[in-house]
Amino acid sequence: MRETGRSGCPINLTLEILGDRWSLIVLRDVMFGNRRHFRELLSKSDEGIASNILADRLKRLVGNGLLSRRDDASHKQKAIYSLTEMGIALVPVFAAMGEWGRRSLPVTEELSIRAEFLSEGGPALWERFMEELRFLHLDAPKPERSVLDELTQAYREALARRQAALAASA
């Protein structure tokens, strides 16, 4: 691994790679949204990342070994981004960040339901999710159950509850 940072402190080195908002958002969208192309990452981001920022962060994440990039056989100008093992290993970090945010900040139910699901599932669920990400990104064997499907279902149910509550109050 290339030498980086002002010190060998593991927190400092981690922050130098992940310490900006957009790197974490891009990794979140690849990890939890299975967004693999530039256009998907750009157009489906609720946070509204600018194209030049996205291009820069993808380049940095590939350069730092969290994502890999390969040409898309379906189109000459497209690339497919995949999580590497180093990127997949961040699942527990994202689960902890989601849990902290859910407990400490004014989040919405539908956007925090996945964090709650991951928190309640704990390390066993995180490992299952990492196995699924290895299947999706690294050609590992397909797991028996899909954590992404379970996370999506939990989100849809929370969204339906919110819509029902809004309809009832109208």
Backbone as CSV, one residue per row, in Angstrom:
resi,resn,N_x,N_y,N_z,CA_x,CA_y,CA_z,C_x,C_y,C_z
1,MET,0.848,-1.181,0.000,0.000,0.000,0.000,0.888,1.237,0.000
2,ARG,0.455,2.236,-0.753,1.279,3.430,-0.846,1.251,4.207,0.459
3,GLU,2.309,4.925,0.690,2.418,5.709,1.914,1.605,6.990,1.771
4,THR,0.799,7.288,2.774,-0.007,8.500,2.762,0.061,9.147,4.124
5,GLY,-0.420,10.345,4.203,-0.673,10.978,5.484,0.495,11.663,6.125
6,ARG,0.130,12.436,7.119,1.109,13.171,7.893,1.671,12.321,9.022
7,SER,0.925,11.285,9.390,1.403,10.406,10.452,0.929,8.992,10.152
8,GLY,1.423,8.055,10.907,1.010,6.670,10.752,-0.204,6.318,11.597
9,CYS,-0.864,7.312,12.172,-2.035,7.078,13.006,-3.152,6.463,12.157
10,PRO,-3.718,5.339,12.569,-4.754,4.705,11.753,-5.996,5.582,11.563
11,ILE,-6.360,6.382,12.547,-7.524,7.259,12.392,-7.203,8.353,11.375
12,ASN,-6.027,8.949,11.467,-5.616,9.960,10.501,-5.585,9.387,9.089
13,LEU,-4.981,8.239,8.912,-4.884,7.650,7.580,-6.264,7.325,7.019
14,THR,-7.153,6.823,7.857,-8.522,6.526,7.426,-9.234,7.806,7.018
15,LEU,-9.082,8.853,7.819,-9.726,10.125,7.491,-9.172,10.733,6.208
16,GLU,-7.922,10.516,5.925,-7.360,11.054,4.690,-7.983,10.394,3.466
17,ILE,-8.460,9.167,3.612,-9.118,8.482,2.501,-10.626,8.701,2.525
18,LEU,-11.228,8.653,3.701,-12.685,8.682,3.819,-13.234,9.950,4.453
19,GLY,-12.391,10.893,4.790,-12.794,12.009,5.624,-13.595,13.103,4.964
20,ASP,-13.953,12.955,3.711,-14.821,13.970,3.115,-16.196,13.367,2.870
21,ARG,-17.171,14.227,2.882,-18.565,13.808,2.754,-18.813,12.982,1.495
22,TRP,-18.293,13.419,0.370,-18.656,12.797,-0.896,-18.091,11.396,-1.053
23,SER,-16.915,11.136,-0.542,-16.370,9.771,-0.634,-17.288,8.784,0.075
24,LEU,-17.759,9.176,1.250,-18.652,8.293,2.005,-19.996,8.124,1.305
25,ILE,-20.522,9.190,0.712,-21.799,9.111,-0.004,-21.659,8.197,-1.225
26,VAL,-20.569,8.333,-1.971,-20.346,7.471,-3.136,-20.249,6.015,-2.699
27,LEU,-19.471,5.739,-1.668,-19.367,4.360,-1.177,-20.715,3.850,-0.689
28,ARG,-21.472,4.689,0.009,-22.818,4.292,0.463,-23.690,3.897,-0.718
29,ASP,-23.662,4.716,-1.778,-24.527,4.446,-2.924,-24.108,3.200,-3.690
30,VAL,-22.827,2.924,-3.752,-22.369,1.682,-4.386,-22.734,0.489,-3.495
31,MET,-22.527,0.637,-2.196,-22.735,-0.450,-1.246,-24.217,-0.773,-1.051
32,PHE,-25.015,0.232,-0.746,-26.413,-0.007,-0.377,-27.382,0.181,-1.535
33,GLY,-26.995,0.949,-2.547,-27.864,1.185,-3.690,-27.475,0.389,-4.918
34,ASN,-26.369,-0.333,-4.836,-25.813,-1.107,-5.950,-25.716,-0.259,-7.220
35,ARG,-25.341,0.994,-7.041,-25.141,1.896,-8.175,-23.711,1.702,-8.660
36,ARG,-23.561,1.323,-9.899,-22.254,0.900,-10.397,-21.708,1.768,-11.518
37,HIS,-22.552,2.635,-12.108,-22.139,3.490,-13.217,-22.151,4.956,-12.782
38,PHE,-21.322,5.727,-13.444,-21.216,7.158,-13.166,-22.592,7.825,-13.194
39,ARG,-23.363,7.595,-14.261,-24.679,8.235,-14.417,-25.629,7.880,-13.280
40,GLU,-25.615,6.619,-12.852,-26.465,6.209,-11.729,-26.067,6.948,-10.464
41,LEU,-24.778,7.011,-10.211,-24.284,7.685,-9.013,-24.609,9.175,-9.051
42,LEU,-24.553,9.761,-10.230,-24.815,11.186,-10.382,-26.312,11.498,-10.262
43,SER,-27.129,10.774,-10.982,-28.551,11.135,-11.076,-29.395,10.620,-9.918
44,LYS,-28.960,9.582,-9.239,-29.777,9.010,-8.169,-29.326,9.414,-6.772
45,SER,-28.409,10.351,-6.694,-27.940,10.825,-5.399,-28.904,11.867,-4.850
46,ASP,-29.506,11.579,-3.714,-30.402,12.545,-3.075,-29.651,13.803,-2.656
47,GLU,-28.352,13.670,-2.453,-27.553,14.796,-1.971,-27.099,15.722,-3.089
48,GLY,-27.261,15.327,-4.348,-26.959,16.208,-5.464,-25.486,16.458,-5.705
49,ILE,-24.696,15.426,-5.801,-23.272,15.577,-6.068,-23.053,16.143,-7.472
50,ALA,-22.099,17.045,-7.599,-21.745,17.619,-8.899,-20.900,16.615,-9.681
51,SER,-20.999,16.651,-11.002,-20.303,15.660,-11.832,-18.785,15.726,-11.668
52,ASN,-18.218,16.920,-11.527,-16.763,17.018,-11.365,-16.317,16.449,-10.012
53,ILE,-17.141,16.653,-8.983,-16.818,16.098,-7.657,-16.915,14.577,-7.708
54,LEU,-17.966,14.067,-8.336,-18.134,12.613,-8.458,-16.957,11.994,-9.200
55,ALA,-16.563,12.592,-10.313,-15.428,12.064,-11.086,-14.162,12.027,-10.231
56,ASP,-13.940,13.094,-9.474,-12.770,13.154,-8.605,-12.821,12.085,-7.520
57,ARG,-13.975,11.940,-6.874,-14.080,10.962,-5.774,-13.951,9.533,-6.293
58,LEU,-14.537,9.247,-7.443,-14.385,7.899,-8.007,-12.919,7.604,-8.295
59,LYS,-12.228,8.574,-8.864,-10.801,8.407,-9.161,-10.014,8.167,-7.870
60,ARG,-10.311,8.942,-6.832,-9.614,8.783,-5.552,-9.931,7.446,-4.892
61,LEU,-11.193,7.043,-4.926,-11.580,5.774,-4.298,-10.963,4.584,-5.032
62,VAL,-10.857,4.674,-6.347,-10.172,3.631,-7.110,-8.675,3.657,-6.768
63,GLY,-8.091,4.846,-6.754,-6.663,4.988,-6.447,-6.296,4.502,-5.055
64,ASN,-7.223,4.641,-4.122,-6.966,4.195,-2.748,-7.381,2.744,-2.500
65,GLY,-7.879,2.077,-3.524,-8.159,0.647,-3.415,-9.505,0.280,-2.815
66,LEU,-10.432,1.226,-2.685,-11.762,0.911,-2.143,-12.739,0.497,-3.232
67,LEU,-12.511,1.000,-4.440,-13.312,0.628,-5.602,-12.373,0.172,-6.706
68,SER,-12.906,-0.640,-7.602,-12.191,-0.959,-8.836,-13.030,-0.441,-9.995
69,ARG,-12.386,-0.242,-11.105,-13.058,0.284,-12.298,-12.706,-0.614,-13.472
70,ARG,-13.742,-0.986,-14.239,-13.502,-1.742,-15.462,-14.417,-1.204,-16.544
71,ASP,-14.000,-1.376,-17.786,-14.823,-0.927,-18.897,-16.092,-1.761,-18.969
72,ASP,-17.175,-1.113,-19.342,-18.454,-1.782,-19.526,-18.518,-2.278,-20.964
73,ALA,-18.658,-3.577,-21.149,-18.680,-4.168,-22.488,-19.870,-3.682,-23.313
74,SER,-20.923,-3.187,-22.654,-22.119,-2.756,-23.378,-21.974,-1.365,-24.015
75,HIS,-20.946,-0.616,-23.597,-20.794,0.747,-24.112,-19.352,1.195,-23.919
76,LYS,-18.737,1.688,-24.986,-17.316,2.072,-24.944,-16.996,3.127,-23.898
77,GLN,-17.907,4.072,-23.683,-17.602,5.189,-22.799,-18.053,4.965,-21.363
78,LYS,-18.626,3.807,-21.073,-19.093,3.536,-19.716,-18.083,2.694,-18.952
79,ALA,-18.087,2.896,-17.654,-17.264,2.077,-16.762,-18.172,1.523,-15.676
80,ILE,-17.770,0.392,-15.148,-18.479,-0.224,-14.033,-17.565,-0.141,-12.820
81,TYR,-18.096,0.390,-11.731,-17.354,0.495,-10.486,-17.808,-0.616,-9.553
82,SER,-16.840,-1.234,-8.898,-17.128,-2.315,-7.962,-16.381,-2.082,-6.664
83,LEU,-16.992,-2.528,-5.592,-16.305,-2.508,-4.305,-15.183,-3.534,-4.328
84,THR,-14.079,-3.206,-3.708,-13.014,-4.167,-3.490,-13.233,-4.792,-2.109
85,GLU,-12.412,-5.746,-1.757,-12.518,-6.326,-0.414,-12.306,-5.250,0.650
86,MET,-11.414,-4.317,0.371,-11.174,-3.218,1.305,-12.432,-2.352,1.466
87,GLY,-13.152,-2.115,0.382,-14.392,-1.356,0.446,-15.493,-2.124,1.158
88,ILE,-15.595,-3.411,0.883,-16.608,-4.252,1.525,-16.390,-4.309,3.032
89,ALA,-15.136,-4.279,3.442,-14.807,-4.340,4.879,-15.325,-3.124,5.649
90,LEU,-15.812,-2.103,4.943,-16.357,-0.919,5.602,-17.812,-1.097,6.056
91,VAL,-18.441,-2.216,5.758,-19.839,-2.431,6.166,-20.038,-2.165,7.657
92,PRO,-19.215,-2.721,8.563,-19.433,-2.430,9.986,-19.277,-0.941,10.319
93,VAL,-18.407,-0.242,9.617,-18.224,1.198,9.841,-19.499,1.940,9.436
94,PHE,-20.047,1.594,8.277,-21.286,2.231,7.833,-22.441,1.883,8.766
95,ALA,-22.487,0.661,9.251,-23.537,0.267,10.199,-23.420,1.096,11.477
96,ALA,-22.201,1.285,11.974,-22.000,2.082,13.194,-22.355,3.551,12.945
97,MET,-21.982,4.091,11.797,-22.328,5.478,11.475,-23.845,5.643,11.379
98,GLY,-24.500,4.697,10.739,-25.951,4.755,10.616,-26.636,4.692,11.969
99,GLU,-26.148,3.826,12.833,-26.734,3.705,14.176,-26.510,4.982,14.979
100,TRP,-25.318,5.537,14.909,-25.041,6.781,15.627,-25.962,7.894,15.119
101,GLY,-26.068,8.021,13.797,-26.926,9.051,13.226,-28.386,8.856,13.595
102,ARG,-28.828,7.612,13.592,-30.219,7.296,13.927,-30.541,7.674,15.364
103,ARG,-29.597,7.451,16.257,-29.819,7.739,17.679,-29.573,9.208,18.038
104,SER,-28.756,9.898,17.251,-28.299,11.231,17.651,-28.847,12.385,16.824
105,LEU,-29.408,12.112,15.666,-29.778,13.180,14.740,-31.251,13.067,14.330
106,PRO,-31.826,14.152,13.819,-33.247,14.147,13.447,-33.484,13.494,12.074
107,VAL,-33.348,12.179,12.008,-33.498,11.433,10.757,-34.965,11.120,10.496
108,THR,-35.278,10.776,9.257,-36.630,10.322,8.935,-36.682,8.811,9.069
109,GLU,-37.856,8.294,9.395,-37.998,6.841,9.582,-37.601,6.078,8.327
110,GLU,-38.120,6.515,7.166,-37.863,5.729,5.954,-36.385,5.740,5.556
111,LEU,-35.666,6.828,5.841,-34.250,6.862,5.477,-33.344,6.285,6.564
112,SER,-33.895,6.033,7.740,-33.077,5.436,8.803,-33.436,3.972,9.074
113,ILE,-34.451,3.469,8.395,-34.899,2.108,8.669,-33.811,1.079,8.344
114,ARG,-33.037,1.328,7.310,-31.964,0.387,6.963,-30.882,0.386,8.034
115,ALA,-30.594,1.565,8.585,-29.614,1.637,9.673,-30.122,0.865,10.880
116,GLU,-31.408,0.993,11.175,-32.001,0.254,12.287,-31.927,-1.253,12.029
117,PHE,-32.243,-1.652,10.825,-32.198,-3.064,10.434,-30.779,-3.622,10.595
118,LEU,-29.784,-2.870,10.117,-28.388,-3.305,10.245,-27.957,-3.364,11.704
119,SER,-28.382,-2.387,12.487,-28.026,-2.358,13.902,-28.618,-3.559,14.631
120,GLU,-29.896,-3.806,14.384,-30.549,-4.932,15.051,-29.975,-6.276,14.609
121,GLY,-29.560,-6.359,13.345,-28.985,-7.608,12.835,-27.588,-7.870,13.355
122,GLY,-26.876,-6.804,13.690,-25.534,-6.927,14.258,-24.523,-7.579,13.339
123,PRO,-23.401,-7.993,13.912,-22.294,-8.542,13.121,-22.662,-9.736,12.235
124,ALA,-23.605,-10.557,12.662,-23.989,-11.705,11.826,-24.639,-11.216,10.524
125,LEU,-25.498,-10.218,10.614,-26.130,-9.661,9.417,-25.099,-8.938,8.557
126,TRP,-24.188,-8.211,9.185,-23.154,-7.495,8.437,-22.320,-8.485,7.623
127,GLU,-21.997,-9.607,8.228,-21.209,-10.617,7.506,-22.001,-11.172,6.319
128,ARG,-23.291,-11.423,6.523,-24.132,-11.882,5.406,-24.166,-10.840,4.293
129,PHE,-24.264,-9.571,4.679,-24.278,-8.495,3.697,-22.938,-8.435,2.958
130,MET,-21.847,-8.583,3.684,-20.529,-8.570,3.031,-20.394,-9.745,2.066
131,GLU,-20.958,-10.896,2.414,-20.941,-12.048,1.496,-21.710,-11.715,0.221
132,GLU,-22.855,-11.036,0.375,-23.632,-10.655,-0.795,-22.874,-9.632,-1.645
133,LEU,-22.214,-8.675,-1.003,-21.418,-7.703,-1.746,-20.262,-8.385,-2.479
134,ARG,-19.678,-9.394,-1.873,-18.615,-10.149,-2.573,-19.175,-10.839,-3.807
135,PHE,-20.401,-11.344,-3.711,-21.059,-11.947,-4.872,-21.280,-10.888,-5.958
136,LEU,-21.828,-9.739,-5.585,-22.157,-8.697,-6.549,-20.931,-8.028,-7.164
137,HIS,-19.861,-7.895,-6.392,-18.712,-7.102,-6.837,-17.458,-7.915,-7.131
138,LEU,-17.351,-9.091,-6.538,-16.099,-9.848,-6.665,-16.303,-11.255,-7.218
139,ASP,-17.494,-11.536,-7.726,-17.803,-12.840,-8.327,-17.681,-14.013,-7.363
140,ALA,-17.953,-13.787,-6.093,-17.984,-14.871,-5.107,-19.299,-15.640,-5.274
141,PRO,-19.425,-16.790,-4.629,-20.684,-17.546,-4.736,-21.871,-16.751,-4.213
142,LYS,-23.027,-17.009,-4.818,-24.254,-16.309,-4.442,-24.747,-16.807,-3.086
143,PRO,-25.060,-15.891,-2.179,-25.589,-16.312,-0.878,-27.033,-16.805,-1.016
144,GLU,-27.481,-17.543,-0.013,-28.834,-18.096,-0.051,-29.898,-17.014,0.039
145,ARG,-29.677,-16.004,0.882,-30.643,-14.917,1.085,-29.985,-13.593,0.761
146,SER,-30.804,-12.651,0.312,-30.297,-11.336,-0.054,-30.573,-10.317,1.050
147,VAL,-29.518,-9.800,1.639,-29.662,-8.733,2.628,-30.146,-7.458,1.941
148,LEU,-29.671,-7.191,0.725,-30.136,-6.005,-0.005,-31.648,-6.055,-0.208
149,ASP,-32.178,-7.227,-0.534,-33.631,-7.355,-0.677,-34.332,-7.090,0.652
150,GLU,-33.768,-7.588,1.736,-34.358,-7.370,3.061,-34.307,-5.886,3.443
151,LEU,-33.202,-5.217,3.142,-33.083,-3.780,3.417,-34.084,-2.984,2.578
152,THR,-34.237,-3.375,1.324,-35.184,-2.702,0.435,-36.614,-2.902,0.916
153,GLN,-36.946,-4.101,1.342,-38.286,-4.381,1.847,-38.569,-3.569,3.114
154,ALA,-37.598,-3.486,4.011,-37.770,-2.693,5.231,-38.005,-1.225,4.877
155,TYR,-37.286,-0.714,3.890,-37.467,0.669,3.443,-38.868,0.868,2.868
156,ARG,-39.290,-0.036,2.006,-40.621,0.096,1.393,-41.727,0.054,2.442
157,GLU,-41.579,-0.801,3.442,-42.581,-0.879,4.505,-42.618,0.413,5.319
158,ALA,-41.450,0.986,5.611,-41.401,2.260,6.346,-42.015,3.379,5.517
159,LEU,-41.745,3.376,4.229,-42.311,4.379,3.339,-43.834,4.243,3.280
160,ALA,-44.326,3.035,3.210,-45.778,2.801,3.190,-46.424,3.276,4.497
161,ARG,-45.757,3.025,5.631,-46.280,3.498,6.917,-46.363,5.022,6.934
162,ARG,-45.335,5.679,6.412,-45.335,7.144,6.377,-46.446,7.670,5.487
163,GLN,-46.614,7.060,4.321,-47.662,7.507,3.401,-49.041,7.274,4.010
164,ALA,-49.233,6.163,4.703,-50.513,5.879,5.357,-50.772,6.894,6.467
165,ALA,-49.743,7.243,7.235,-49.898,8.228,8.305,-50.234,9.605,7.732
166,LEU,-49.587,9.974,6.630,-49.887,11.258,5.975,-51.313,11.287,5.435
167,ALA,-51.737,10.170,4.847,-53.105,10.091,4.318,-54.137,10.164,5.425
168,ALA,-53.841,9.529,6.550,-54.767,9.529,7.693,-54.885,10.916,8.319
169,SER,-53.805,11.694,8.267,-53.839,13.025,8.879,-54.389,14.093,7.941
170,ALA,-54.597,13.736,6.687,-55.090,14.719,5.697,-56.597,14.871,5.712
